[in-house]
């Protein structure tokens, strides 16, 4: 019995007791609810086990006995209370066995001997269930804080993070660690040891193989290697990408940078890389770009739901940002059904007058949301000369073109596309992929190659550009904007 308890726990013990009794064995709650049960052999019919056990549990509780048996014409039910894990005697489960008559000799004594082993097993399993609930609550709490940081709600994030450790640093570097299999817990321990538990470590809600670290932007302790290098060296199958130093309010930007660095690190022998492309597009559009973004997003930000259960403007904005970043994986990020996500995205497109099936409109909305999330260095009240961004997809496109013609945006675009110049044919591949809305099949057909061939070309482009293309968050919006800015600069 003790060997079964150590190796298989309560289920293994109940199966063994069921076999010895030639009947049914299980654990009941004080009200007769079946908590665990062993399957009954098909050749052994039993009466209504639920009714029989409920009657026995009620009689045992009423009499306060340490054992109870109930006979029917063909079966006998045995009930033994287990000691509770704490002081709550009312929550103690009952061992219940229903055996056919005549009952095997010594069965009652055998069940009495099984009670202490089951008590220890049940108490251990209760503690383990509580530990898992605590771990799940902490994991969900950290995930909630990360979500608040991604949406720029710093005040609430600090409040929620107050009960957890460590404190949120500012400024930060965001690190994404990709590990194999089910090793996230072990890799999280290695990460905590590598940087002295200074980082905010979160299990990624979207990618089950990813850990997200929000690390202090200052250097590691003197003489210690950088966290990304230490983790890559200690965990042989992990890949690490790290962002630039960013303010805590720009955690979403840091995450995108770290994700792009991760795509580069997969192709490097060292298995770690730091983001090397800057600046952020939202920082170069200037006051006119900020006015364009405000005009485009006004219908979304001022939306008032008709019903109390419908999503409000803040929830719709968060949905748009998550969908643009993670595509269909946004269901895991937002914890909503895929039909709910599709309905919200469709409604957002109707609200803004955009066709969100088109990459051009997706890029416009992504840029507008990023501009809105970026603190304005100096606001201007002078009217924008770039027209109205509320006239549907066409009006938004014309206004965006005016923003992309700005000299600072053209300079940013050339910086983004500069790595393509030494690689023949790379810009043609990138243009074909973007013109085909980022879909591999049509891209391969346009280039006259196979789908695996197109995938290999884009994988090489990821290394060249030091950006992620094939997996969201993808750099396709920035690259579409950069190519559009370059095309508008041609007389």
N, C-alpha and C positions, 0 to 999 in steps of 0.2 A: 504493500500500500504506500509506504513512504517513497519507494522508487518511482511509482506512478505519479505521485504528487510532485516530485522534483522534476520529472521529465515531461509530463503532459498536463499537469495542473488539474483543476476541477473536472474538465471534460473527460480526461483519461480515467480518472478515479470513478466517475459516474458510469462510464462504459463498462468498467470492470465489475462494479457492483451490480449493474444490470445483468451482466452475464452470469454472475454467481447466483443471483436471485431467479434467473430465468424469466424476468419480467421488466418492469419499468423503473428507472431510477432518475431522480432529479433533485434540484434545489428549489424551494418555494419561498416566496415572500410571506410575511406575517398574514397577509390577506388571502393566501392561497394562489397568488400569481406565480406561474412557472418562470423561474429565472434562468435555469439551465436544465437540460434534459438529455438523457441518453436514448438513442433510437431503440425501439422495440423490435425484436426479431419478428419477421413477417408471419412465421408459423405459430406465434403465440398471441391469440386474440385477448383483448382486455375490454372491460366495460368502459363507461365514460370516466376517463382518468381525471378530467378537470373537476367534475362534480364530486367525485369520491374524495379527491385531495382537498377541495375547498371545505368539505364537511369535516374531514379530519383535522385540518389546520384550525378551523373555528373551535372544535372541541378541545384541542391541545391548548390553545391560547386561553380559553375560558377557564380551564382547570389549572393552568400554570404548571403542568406536569413536565417531567424531564424525558418522557417517552410516551408514545401513544400508539395503539394498534386498532384497526377497524376492520372487521370481518364482513364480507358479503358471502353470497352463496358459493362463489367459485374463487374469490381472491381475498387476499389480506393486504392491507395498507399499513406500513410502519412509518412513523414520523418521529424524528429526533431533532430538538432545537440545537443550533450551533451557537456558541458563545459569540457575542458581538465583537467587532473590532474596537469599539470604544465603550462609552458608558450608555449608549442608546440601546437598551435591551429590546425595545419595541422593533428595532430595525434588523434584528438577528434573523437570518434565514433558517429554513428547516430542511433537513435531509428527509426525503420521502422516497419510499420504495414500495411498489405494488407487485406482489408475487402471487402466482397461481397456487391454489390449495391442492394437495397438502404442502405446507411450507417445508423447505429443506431443513434438516436438523442443524441447529447452531446458527441459523441465519440471523436471528435477533442479536446474538452475541457478536457476530461478525460486524453487523451494522453499528453496534455500540462501540466496537474497537475502531471503526472507520471514522467516527465523529471527530476525535482529536486531530487526526491528520487533515480532515476536511476543514476544520476550524482554522488551522494554521495556514492552509492553502488559501482559504477564502479571505483571511485577513491580509495576506501578502498581495493577493490580487486586488483587494480593495485599495491598498496603499498605492499599488502601481496604477490603478485607474485614476486615483486622485492626482498622482504625479503627472500623468499624461494630460489631464485636464488643465493643470497648472501650466505645463509646457505649452499646450495649445493656446491658453489664454494669453501667455506672454508673447507667443509668436504672433497671434492676431493683434495684440496691442502694438507690437513693433511694426507690423504691416500697416496698421492704421496710421501710425506716426509717419511712416514713409509716404503713405498716400497724401497726408496733409502737407508734407514738405513738397511733394511733387506738384501740388496745386497752389503752393505759395501761402498756405495758412499757418504761418509761423507761430502766432500766439497760441492757437489751440494745440499745435504740435508740441510746444514746450510744456503746456499744461498736462497733456496726456503722458509725455515722456518723463514727467517729474517723479513718478513712482518707480521708474525703471532706471537702470544704470547701463552705461555711463551717461553723463549729461551730453546733450547735443552740442557738438563743437561748432565754431564759426570763426573763420571760414573753413571750408572742407575740401577734401578730395573724395570723389565717389569711385569706388572700386567694385568691379563685377568679377566674381570668381566662378568659373565653370568647372564643375567636377563630374566624375562619372558615377553611374549607379546610384546607390542610396547612401553615399558618403557625405552628405551635407553636414550632418551633425559633427562628424569627426573633423571635417575641414573647418567648420566654424570654431571648434576648439583650437585648431592649429592657428587660425587667424587671430583669435584672442590672445594666444601665447606670443605670437609674432610681434604684436604691437602693444603688448602690455595692457590689454583690455581697454584701450582708449577709443576703439571704434564702436560705432552703432551697427550691429550685425543683424541683417534681416534676411530671412528665407524668401526668395523671390516668389511672389504669388502667381507669376505667369509662366516662368521656365523652371521646371522642377529640378534642374541640375545647376541652378544659379544661386549664388549668395551675393547679396549687395551689402557693401561696407561703406558707411558714411564716416570717413576718417578725418582727424584734425589735419589741416593743411600744412602745419609746421613739420619740420623734419623729424625723423625717428630719433630716439635717444642716441647720444654720441657713441659711435662705434658699432651701432646696430644696423643691419641692412634694412633697406626699405621694405615695407610690409609686402608689396607685390612680389619682390624678388625672393623674400624669405619664404612666402607661401609656395611659390612656384618651385623653389628648391626642395622644400620638405615634402610636398605632395606630388608624386611623380606623374600623375595623370591629369593635373588641373591646368587651366589656362586663366590668365589674369589680365584684365584691362583696367587702366586707371585714368581718371580725368585730370584736367588742369585744376589748379586751386580756384574755387568759386565761392561766392558768398552762400551762406546756408539757404537764403531765399532762392538761389538758382540751382537747387538740388536737381531739378528736372533736367537742366542743361548739363550738369555734371554727369547724370546717369546716361544721357545720350552720348556724351563724349566717351565715357567708360565703355559703353557697348560697342562703339566704333573701334576703340582701341582693342577690345576683345577680338574682333574680327581680324585685326592685324596680328595679334599675338598667336592665333591658331597656326599661322604660317611661319612662325619664328622658332628657332631651336630653343631659345631661352623660355618660351611659353609665357612671356609677360611683355606688355607694351604700354606706353603712355600716349595719350592723345596729343597729336602734333599739328592739328589744323585749327586755325583761329583767324578772325574772331567769330563770334556768333552773329548770324544774319540779323537778328533782332536789334543788335547794337549799332548797325550801320545805316539803317533806313532813315534816321533823323526824325525831326519833329513832323515832317510831312507824312512819313511812313506811319508814325504813331496816330496821326489824325485819320489816315486811311484805315488803319486797323480798327480804330474806335467806330468809324462810320460803318464799316462792314459788320462789326459784331453787335451794333446797337440793337437790332431786332432780337438777337439771342439774349443779350444781357438785360434787356427790359421786358422779357417775356413773362407774363403772369399766367400760370396754369388755370384752366377753367374749372378743374376739379381738384380737391385737396390731395387725392392720391396720385395725381399726375406730377411728373418731375418739374421742378422749377428751373430758373435760369442757371443757378449755380450747378445743379446736378447735370443739366444738359451740357454746360460748358465742360464739366469734368468728363462726361461721356465722349464728347467730341475729341478732347485731348487724348483720352485713353485709346479711342478707336484709331486715331491717326498714328499713335505711337506703336500700338500692338496689333492692329488689324483685328482679325477674328479672335485673337487671344485676349482681347479686352474683356471677354466674358469672365475669364478667371480673375482679371484685375478688379473688375467692378462687382463681381459676384452676382451677375444677372444672367438670365437665359438668353440664348442666341437670338430668339425671336424678339425679345425685349430690346436687345442691342440694335437689331436691324430696324425696328420701328422707330427707335429714338434717332438713329442716324438719318433715316428717311425724313423724319419731322424736322431735324436740324437743317437739312438741305432745303426743304420747303420754306422754312422760316427765313433763311438767309438768301434765298433765290439762287442757290448753287446746285450744280449737278455733281454730287459727291462720288459718282462713278468715274469721273474724269480726274486724271492725275493733276491737271492744271488747277482745278478748283480745290482739290485736296491740298495742294501746295499753298494756295492763297490762304485757305483757312488755317493751316498749320502755322504759317508765318504770322498771321494776325493774332492767333492765340499766344504765340511766343512773344510778340511785341507787347501784348497786354500784360504778360506775366513778368516782363523785364522792367525794373524800376526806371522811370524816366529821369535822365540826368538834369535836364532843364526843360521845363514845359514852355511852350509858346502859344499865344492866343491868336496869332495872326491866321487868317483863313488859308486853307490849303489851296494851291493853284492846280491840284491834280484831279479836280472833278469829284463826282459823287460816286461812292462805292456801294450804293444801295440799289442800283438799277438792275438787279438780276446778275446772272453770270457774266453777261457781256459788259455791263457797267463796272462790275468788280474787276474784270480783266483789264479794261482800259485804264482804270485808276491804278491798278497794280503795275501796269507797264510804265506809267508815269513815274512811280516810285523806283522801279528798277533802272530807269535812265539816270538816276542821280549818280554823280561821279564816285561817291564813296561806295555805292552798291556795285558799280562796275569794277572798282578796284577789288572789292571783296570777291566778286565772281571770278576774276582772273586768278586770284590767289587760290580759290577752290579748284580751278581747272588746270592750274600750272603743272601738277604732277603728270597730266596726260600727254603733254607735249613731247617728251622723249620716247613715248611708246607708240609706234605706228599703228593706226587703226583703232586705238582705244576710244577716241572720241566718237568715231562712227558706231562702235558697239554700244557705247553709252547712250547715244542719241536714239538708236534703234530700240533699245530697251525702254527708254522713257516714252518714246512715241507709241510704243505698244502697251502703255499703261503699266509697265513693270511686270508683264506676264512673259514667262519663259517660252511657251509654245509659239505665240506669234513672233517673238523676237527671233527665235531660231529660224522660223520660216522666212522672215525678212532678210536675215543674214545668209540664208541658204546653207545652214549647217544643222546638225542634230541638236536636240534639246540638251543632252549631256555636254555637247561641245559649247553651247551657249552658256551653260552653267559654269563650265571651266573658265571661259573668258571673263565672266562676271566675278568669279572668285579671284582671278588674277587682278581684276580692276580693284577689288577690295584692298588687296595688298598695296597696289599702286597709289590709290587715293587715301589709304589709311582710314577707310570708312566702311561701315557695314551696308551692304546692298541687298542681300538675299533674305536676311532675317530682320524682322522689325525689333526695335526701332531702326528704320532704314534711312540712309542719307538721300533717298531719291527726291525728297521735296527740295532740299538745299541744292542738289545738282540740277533739278529742273529749273529752279530760279536762277542759278548761275548761268546755265545755257541760254535761258531766255534773256537775261541781262546782256550777255555777249551778243546775241542776235540783234537786240535793239540798238546796240552801239554801232552796228554796221550801217553806213549811210544808205 
